[in-house]
Amino acid sequence: MSDELWQLSACDVAQGIREQRFTSEAVVASVTERMAAHNPRLNAIVLNLGDEALMQARAADASVKAGAPLGALHGVPVTIKSNIDVKGQPTPNGLPAFADLIAQDDSPVVSNLKNAGAIIVGRTNTPELSMRLTTDNPLYGRTLNPWDDNASPGGSSGGASSAAAAGFGPIHHGNDIGGSLRCPAFNCGLSTVKPTFGRVPAYLPSAPAERGMLAQLISVQGAICREVRDVRLALKVMAGHDARDPFWMPVPFDNWPSEPSPIRVGVTAESYGHPIHPQISQAIDQAAGYLSDAGYAVEPVTTPSVDDAAKAWFTFLGAELEAFLMPLAREHGSATIQQILEWYFQMGETADAAAYREGIKERTAMTRQWDVFLERTPLVLTPYFLQPTPEWDCDAKSLQGTRDVFNAAIYSTGINWVSLPAGVTPIGLIEGLPAGVQLIGRRYREDMILDAMAAIEARVGVLARELWARER
């Protein structure tokens, strides 16, 4: 085998184990050895479960030899972000005060991964309260981007993205309320899909109370991977039914009726007056060309306003953050996270109770506009971030620095506001750091997004391999 086992995709690992070309124990050992060599510097994994994972891998291999039924991820190593529950493990969410908060049960995503045979090799780092676009906290410290120590690995799933790029297994759980899957994927040269609200079940058994309604409506669970096919495999597994989420939808993932051919892809790089790096605009043109070559009908479009949706995210979700999250930050958070959250509230007018009620109503109208638009044009190619991957602490230096980051991320928060699925996949390097493009799709049509991402990946390649080549 030309590749070391830690380099393989989840699809190849699962198939190889099933066909007994190699064992789960060998795969997990390869991944944990890779972690031992590189995690001390990167700090992506904050709870190493290597010993336990090796025991589980041996049991997985015994099942293969016994001819037992095998799940889609049987023996495949994965990581879980440290802001959801794994039974018997802490769920600190970046806060020292919660370091000993031990989960009494698994969150749905964890249950679905375990039921598919996945083996958890570690828990990944996240910023305090999972509310920054970088990853640093006073409990575990800062996570590095494997491409450049001074670059942000993204947030809040920055531990997941660093682990994925570094080779600590092929599938890495993350979640996304404003960009926490797509930002890390962009920054570290990886692929992900923020699924439609209701696609993947969500529940936090350790939470003392339910989240605010908007947080429930726009936050989703997903996976960050090096390869698009692994995102597809992981997302299908994660999307399994769990009765604890009343918003989960029994919607098919595959086997939808055929779309008229060629599939239309709208293209926009509208920046709404915010600065956009010229190479980001060029990357959109490049990706559009790849999709055209792959047989898509690509055309410029004007979409419903992304900027208005991004402003609404701050105004109305900000009201919930101020009411429910800020008290936790004041009681348990560092001075850094308190200051950053205060800057969030200064960046736009936070809604009062009356405005909040109106904002939820208007969110329906915005979502309807997008649904009608996507009826004719089922995919939209956009920037994800209007600037190259930023420095790791750019949001902590000043109000203007935080403002600049979120102005560059309107295609992130705006799409969360309307709960549409959106994927990010690499397009190459800009100023020496990874960059990606975003594809927005119809509700519950993650399959179409993944198909288009795969067409781009076929031209760009798996960017992490360029990172690994630097080690030789």
C-alpha positions, -999 to 999 in steps of 0.1 A, spaced: 0 0 0 15 33 -11 -3 54 16 2 50 53 -31 40 69 -36 74 86 -37 91 52 -67 70 39 -102 82 34 -130 69 56 -145 52 25 -112 34 19 -107 25 55 -142 11 59 -139 -10 27 -104 -22 36 -115 -34 70 -146 -50 56 -125 -69 30 -99 -77 56 -71 -61 36 -60 -45 69 -74 -43 104 -91 -16 124 -64 -20 150 -37 -12 124 -57 19 112 -63 32 148 -26 25 157 -15 44 126 -37 74 135 -28 74 172 9 73 163 3 103 141 -14 121 169 14 113 193 39 128 168 20 160 159 -7 168 185 17 181 212 25 210 189 -10 215 173 -32 209 204 -61 198 182 -70 168 204 -76 177 240 -87 143 253 -67 115 238 -87 82 237 -61 62 219 -58 33 244 -95 29 246 -98 32 208 -73 4 203 -93 -19 225 -124 -11 206 -106 -17 173 -96 -52 184 -132 -59 192 -142 -45 158 -117 -68 141 -131 -98 160 -166 -89 146 -152 -89 111 -136 -123 115 -168 -137 130 -189 -125 100 -211 -102 121 -231 -75 105 -210 -44 100 -220 -7 101 -211 18 74 -182 31 96 -171 -2 112 -136 3 127 -132 39 113 -115 64 136 -133 97 143 -131 126 166 -158 144 185 -158 181 194 -157 188 231 -190 208 231 -213 178 227 -219 148 250 -200 115 249 -212 93 278 -187 92 307 -166 120 293 -164 157 301 -182 183 280 -163 215 290 -171 237 259 -138 255 265 -146 266 301 -125 255 331 -156 257 352 -171 228 332 -139 206 331 -156 180 353 -190 181 337 -194 144 329 -220 135 303 -245 109 314 -255 99 279 -244 104 242 -256 132 220 -275 119 189 -246 124 166 -223 103 189 -249 76 191 -253 74 153 -215 73 148 -211 46 174 -240 26 160 -223 27 126 -192 12 141 -170 43 143 -143 44 170 -136 77 188 -99 84 191 -101 118 207 -121 149 216 -112 182 198 -107 217 210 -132 246 208 -131 282 220 -150 293 251 -187 287 247 -179 278 210 -184 314 201 -153 325 182 -140 321 147 -107 309 161 -99 283 187 -83 292 220 -95 288 257 -80 290 292 -87 253 299 -68 237 270 -50 266 253 -47 275 217 -50 252 187 -26 257 158 -34 256 121 -12 229 106 -5 251 75 9 281 95 13 287 132 1 323 130 -30 315 109 -64 308 125 -75 271 124 -110 285 124 -137 282 150 -155 271 167 -146 236 153 -109 246 150 -97 215 168 -116 193 144 -101 211 113 -66 210 127 -70 173 134 -84 166 100 -56 184 81 -29 169 103 -41 133 96 -57 124 130 -83 102 113 -106 109 83 -139 121 100 -142 149 125 -174 161 141 -182 197 143 -212 221 146 -222 253 130 -244 282 143 -226 310 124 -199 292 104 -183 268 128 -180 240 103 -173 260 72 -148 285 87 -124 258 99 -128 239 66 -119 270 47 -90 279 69 -74 244 68 -81 233 33 -109 208 40 -144 200 29 -177 201 49 -214 207 45 -235 227 69 -267 206 66 -302 218 66 -319 224 99 -336 191 109 -314 169 88 -291 157 116 -306 152 151 -293 174 179 -296 172 217 -273 179 246 -282 156 275 -259 175 299 -275 209 292 -295 222 322 -320 240 299 -330 242 263 -313 267 240 -330 299 227 -354 293 198 -332 309 172 -302 290 184 -322 258 179 -333 268 144 -299 278 130 -274 255 147 -266 222 131 -242 192 135 -219 179 108 -185 166 98 -152 181 85 -132 158 63 -103 159 38 -124 144 10 -159 151 -2 -169 115 -3 -161 112 34 -184 142 41 -212 124 23 -206 91 42 -203 108 76 -234 130 70 -256 101 60 -246 83 92 -250 113 114 -285 120 100 -300 88 115 -332 91 135 -331 101 172 -364 106 191 -348 132 214 -348 158 187 -384 169 179 -372 189 149 -355 159 131 -370 153 97 -373 119 80 -361 132 47 -343 109 22 -306 117 16 -303 99 -18 -327 88 -45 -344 121 -52 -362 125 -85 -338 134 -113 -332 171 -119 -336 186 -154 -302 185 -171 -280 204 -171 -283 215 -134 -282 252 -131 -255 269 -109 -258 305 -101 -226 324 -94 -222 355 -73 -193 373 -57 -214 403 -46 -196 418 -16 -223 444 -6 -197 471 -2 -174 450 21 -138 446 9 -132 414 -11 -97 401 -19 -92 399 -57 -80 363 -54 -112 354 -37 -131 367 -68 -107 348 -90 -113 316 -70 -151 319 -77 -144 323 -114 -120 293 -113 -146 271 -95 -173 282 -119 -151 271 -148 -146 237 -131 -184 232 -127 -190 243 -163 -165 218 -175 -183 191 -154 -215 198 -173 -233 223 -151 -251 252 -166 -233 281 -149 -246 317 -150 -242 349 -130 -271 356 -107 -283 381 -82 -295 363 -50 -317 376 -22 -296 398 0 -270 379 20 -259 411 38 -294 417 51 -295 381 64 -261 385 80 -272 417 98 -304 399 110 -282 371 124 -264 397 146 -295 416 156 -318 388 165 -295 359 175 -275 386 193 -305 391 216 -305 354 226 -267 355 231 -270 385 253 -298 369 273 -286 333 276 -249 332 268 -235 364 282 -244 356 318 -224 323 315 -195 342 300 -195 368 328 -196 341 354 -172 315 340 -155 330 309 -121 348 305 -117 385 300 -110 378 263 -143 360 256 -162 386 276 -146 414 256 -153 397 222 -189 391 231 -193 427 241 -179 437 207 -204 414 190 -232 434 207 -216 467 197 -214 457 160 -251 460 154 -283 469 172 -293 440 195 -331 435 193 -354 441 222 -383 418 229 -407 434 205 -381 436 177 -371 400 184 -407 388 178 -408 407 145 -374 394 135 -385 358 138 -415 366 115 -393 383 89 -369 354 90 -397 333 74 -400 358 46 -362 358 40 -362 320 39 -391 320 15 -373 343 -9 -344 319 -10 -366 289 -15 -383 305 -44 -350 316 -59 -335 281 -55 -365 265 -72 -352 278 -106 -314 277 -97 -308 248 -73 -272 256 -65 -254 289 -59 -216 292 -60 -204 320 -36 -174 331 -16 -174 317 19 -150 343 34 -143 375 15 -106 376 26 -78 351 29 -74 330 61 -68 355 89 -44 356 118 -54 334 148 -62 363 172 -75 389 147 -109 390 165 -93 397 199 -73 428 191 -100 454 186 -136 460 179 -126 469 143 -108 436 140 -139 417 151 -160 438 128 -137 431 98 -139 393 104 -176 392 105 -180 416 75 -158 391 56 -181 363 68 -215 375 56 -219 345 34 -215 324 65 -238 340 91 -263 350 64 -268 315 52 -272 303 88 -299 328 93 -321 312 66 -311 276 76 -301 265 41 -275 238 35 -241 250 23 -208 233 16 -173 246 16 -145 228 -4 -109 239 -11 -100 258 -42 -62 261 -35 -39 285 -17 -43 323 -14 -13 341 0 2 308 9 -28 296 30 -58 274 22 -90 289 8 -123 275 -4 -155 283 -21 -191 278 -9 -221 261 -26 -256 268 -13 -284 245 -21 -321 238 -17 -333 226 17 -324 189 23 -305 187 -10 -271 181 5 -266 154 -21 -266 180 -49 -241 202 -30 -218 173 -25 -220 163 -61 -209 198 -71 -182 199 -44 -169 166 -58 -166 181 -93 -144 209 -79 -123 185 -58 -117 164 -90 -99 194 -104 -82 208 -72 -73 175 -56 -72 167 -19 -54 198 -5 -41 181 27 -18 160 6 1 191 -4 5 199 33 18 164 41 42 166 12 59 195 30 70 170 57 92 150 33 
